[in-house]
């Protein structure tokens, strides 16, 4: 596999087989983060995951991503320890005839401690306090993997520490949550880019958002911005 590919999923925006320009800067993608972490683990006497392979770590992280996606499909936010919270922003849109549609989109709130520790800038998202937030359930995660609960927890912790070290070194990182999106940290700025399919699956309008927008006559800034944002959602990866 190329360094930018992990399993059958593309986890980086660039591949070594992609034409590069003279101003291209190397991007540390998920496979690289795991690879460097495992290389350090093999030489460390204090590692907690020395017996796991790169593939083992990758499979655990995919299970973590699936857990987050499943919880959000149930309208719950998920806290990733030391990194941030996946949750939703919500607004009600008046579509006329005394009808409203709940506009709901996923957002990622970077941990303030993480941002301050690494001097990373990020957009602070406005979210509703009505969305319940759960923590990663390592027992549930272990049931879906061949590893016990403690191994899964140590694996997650080591992956997040590896990410933290990479960011601390001011490296450009694209950290993938399979099926959800990529957290990119570049030039001391962090941005979550959700995949189109994930955005669509989290649509709280039941798939009727397009027809609703067509009927909107209001020329308010809010209505225009929502229409523009939705058109971006339809075109591909969406930033948060």
Secondary structure, DSSP 4 states (H G I P E B T S, - for coil): --TTEETTEE-SS--TTS---TT----EEHHHHHHHHHHHHHH-SS-S-TT--HHHHHHHHHHHHHHHHHHHHTT-EEEETTTEEEEEEEEEEEEETTEEEEEEEEEEEE-HHHHHHHT-B-PPPP--TTS-EEE--HHHHHHTSSS-HHHHHHHHHHHHHHHHHHHHTT--EEEEETTTEEEEEETTEEEEEE-HHHHHHT-TTTT-HHHHHHT-----HHHHHHHHHHHHHHHS-EE-
